[in-house]
Amino acid sequence: MPIKFYNPTSPGRRQGSVLDYKATITKSKPEKSLTRGKRRASGRNHHGVITAKHHGGGNKRLYRFIDFKRLKDGVPATVEAIEYDPNRSCNIALIRYEDGEKSYILAPNGLLVGAKVMSGPTAEPELGNAMPLANIPHGLEVHNVEMNPGQGGKLVRSAGGVARLSAKEGEWSVIILPSGEMRRVKSKCRATIGQLGNLDWINVNLGKAGRSRHMGIRPHTRAKAMNPIDHPLGGGEGRSNGGRHPVSKTGVPAKGGITRSPRAKSEKLILRRRKFGTHQVRPQTVNV
């Protein structure tokens, strides 16, 4: 999806950019039967206490029910539309099965209106089809990967996300995640073929603070600007840099510190740790 830049009529327009949704989105209003209203928690738990800072406000959102499990086996479905979803970074596809049932799935890159998709062990390893890892050829790109059979996809669900099936060892399959982590997953777990679309989402510049507020993101205070009682990096005479490595408010290392418990049950499933750093896709620009 290309990125648009507007004429610099204001400072926000000068610095900001937006995605060209007309190039991909084919339907503006969602399927009413597959949506419901979404209540904003604003970072608060059931006691009303803030447990996630810097959340609040933002535009209203309709939640779209996404079929992460893809358990309707052996029934072909036709892609009717590619839609925008405010609750996630990637686009979604509205599909209709031959028996008339409609559903939303995550839209992989290159999926077009009118294409056929199917799920189940008998499906072909083609774009948009979901099947167990045991039925997917080695080296194929996948997304929406389950961690436990029948649980529904949990891994690789954001825009541009792609994992690669590396090997199969008995009842286990080895996948390489976008972070570089190599992990074992049960071969009965399902995954969807292809890379998720909307690759240029990561390259959009909001341009002004107001767009963050529209997304429900509130301002945050720098740790070094706080008092010593409020943060480990606070205090000091004049402007100081904290005098220690960056940490969170509770002292957890913020850059490269190991926070994972070595006694976690899934620790033995990780064959190689994730790599640091991200890869950004060069955007295609369209001036308006």
Buried (B, 14 or more C-beta within 10 A) or exposed (E): BEBBBBEEEEEBBEEBBBBBBEEBBBEEEBBEEBBEEEEBBBBBEEEEEEEEEEBBEBEEBBBBEBBBBBEBEEEEBBBBBBBBBBEBBBBBBBBBBEEEEBBBBBBBBEBEEEBBBBBBEEBEBEBBBBBBBBBBEEEBBBBBBBBEEEEBBEBBBBBBBBBBBBBBEEEBBBBBBBBEBBBBBBBBBBBBBBBBBBBBBBBBEBBBEEBBBEEBBBEEEEBBEBEEEEBBBBBEEEEEEBEEEBBBEEEEEEEEEEEEEEEEEEEEBBBEEEEEEEEEEEBEEEEE
